[in-house]
């Protein structure tokens, strides 16, 4: 685990809260993943500056399913993805996970789920997996 991840787990009291930046519950630290907020990982790699991707201001720690889900939202609805990202940046700036931000993210995801309910991927799999909706803190 990266030092920045350990620092952020402590700073944001994630082990006490038992939820990530989007409000998804987790049980173990190893369930958390590093989500790039401002400078995407692909840009850091392309520019040959991978360390830029692992700075606190560019990071939100997300439970694995939440991380996968936010990238599904990114592919299908960029406006909603941007709205979620702005709230996670806001939490990062504040230095704590804000209940209002998490509720807002939940509302954005509910809107996505209403709009894309029943949608399928090219392979015929459900776009919105059950685990994407059942793990969110309400």
C-alpha positions in Angstrom: 0.0 0.0 0.0 1.3 3.4 -0.9 2.3 5.9 1.8 -0.2 8.4 0.4 -3.0 5.8 0.8 -2.1 5.2 4.4 -2.0 8.9 5.1 -5.4 9.5 3.5 -7.0 6.6 5.4 -5.8 8.2 8.6 -6.6 11.8 7.7 -10.1 11.0 6.5 -10.7 8.5 9.3 -11.9 6.0 6.8 -11.4 3.0 9.1 -13.7 4.6 11.7 -16.3 5.8 9.1 -16.2 2.5 7.2 -17.1 4.2 3.9 -15.2 5.8 1.1 -15.4 9.3 -0.6 -18.6 8.3 -2.5 -20.3 6.7 0.6 -19.6 3.1 -0.3 -19.1 0.8 2.7 -15.9 -1.3 3.0 -14.7 -3.8 5.5 -10.9 -3.9 5.0 -8.3 -1.4 3.9 -7.3 -3.6 0.9 -10.8 -3.0 -0.5 -9.9 0.7 -1.2 -8.5 1.8 -4.5 -6.8 5.0 -5.6 -9.0 7.1 -8.0 -7.4 10.0 -9.8 -9.6 13.1 -9.6 -8.0 15.9 -11.6 -5.2 14.5 -13.7 -6.3 11.0 -15.0 -3.8 8.1 -14.6 -3.6 7.7 -18.4 -2.4 11.4 -18.7 0.2 10.9 -16.0 1.5 7.8 -17.7 1.4 9.4 -21.2 3.3 12.4 -19.9 5.8 10.2 -18.1 5.0 11.7 -14.7 3.4 8.8 -12.8 4.2 10.4 -9.4 1.8 13.3 -10.3 -1.1 10.8 -10.1 -0.3 9.9 -6.5 -0.7 13.2 -4.8 -3.4 13.8 -2.2 -5.0 16.7 -4.2 -5.5 14.3 -7.2 -6.9 11.4 -5.2 -10.1 9.9 -3.7 -10.0 6.6 -2.1 -12.9 4.4 -3.3 -14.2 0.9 -2.5 -13.5 -1.3 -5.5 -17.1 -1.6 -6.7 -17.5 2.2 -6.4 -14.4 2.8 -8.4 -15.6 0.5 -11.2 -19.0 2.1 -11.1 -17.7 5.7 -11.3 -15.9 4.7 -14.5 -19.1 3.2 -15.9 -20.7 6.6 -15.2 -17.8 8.3 -16.9 -18.2 6.3 -20.1 -22.0 6.8 -20.3 -22.7 10.2 -18.7 -19.8 12.6 -18.6 -21.9 15.3 -16.9 -22.8 13.1 -14.0 -19.2 11.8 -13.7 -18.0 15.4 -13.6 -20.6 16.3 -10.9 -19.4 13.3 -8.8 -15.8 14.2 -9.3 -16.3 17.9 -8.2 -17.9 16.7 -5.0 -14.9 14.4 -4.3 -12.6 17.3 -5.0 -14.6 19.3 -2.6 -14.2 16.7 0.1 -10.5 16.6 -0.6 -10.2 20.4 -0.3 -12.2 20.4 3.0 -10.0 17.5 4.4 -13.0 15.4 5.5 -15.9 13.4 4.1 -18.9 15.6 4.1 -22.4 14.1 4.5 -23.9 16.6 2.1 -21.4 15.8 -0.6 -22.0 12.1 -0.1 -25.8 12.6 -0.3 -25.3 14.7 -3.5 -23.2 11.9 -5.0 -25.9 9.4 -4.0 -28.6 11.5 -5.7 -26.5 11.8 -8.9 -26.0 8.0 -8.9 -29.8 7.4 -8.4 -30.4 9.6 -11.4 -28.0 7.6 -13.4 -29.6 4.4 -12.3 -33.1 5.7 -13.2 -31.9 6.7 -16.7 -29.9 3.6 -17.4 -32.1 1.0 -15.6 -32.2 -2.2 -17.7 -29.4 -1.0 -20.0 -26.9 -3.6 -21.1 -23.3 -3.6 -22.3 -22.2 -4.7 -25.7 -21.7 -8.1 -24.3 -25.3 -8.2 -23.0 -24.3 -7.8 -19.3 -26.2 -5.4 -17.1 -24.7 -1.9 -17.2 -25.5 -1.3 -13.5 -24.5 -4.3 -11.4 -26.4 -5.0 -8.2 -23.3 -4.4 -6.1 -23.1 -0.9 -7.5 -26.4 0.1 -5.8 -26.5 -2.0 -2.6 -23.3 -0.8 -1.0 -24.0 2.9 -0.8 -24.4 4.6 2.5 -27.9 6.2 2.6 
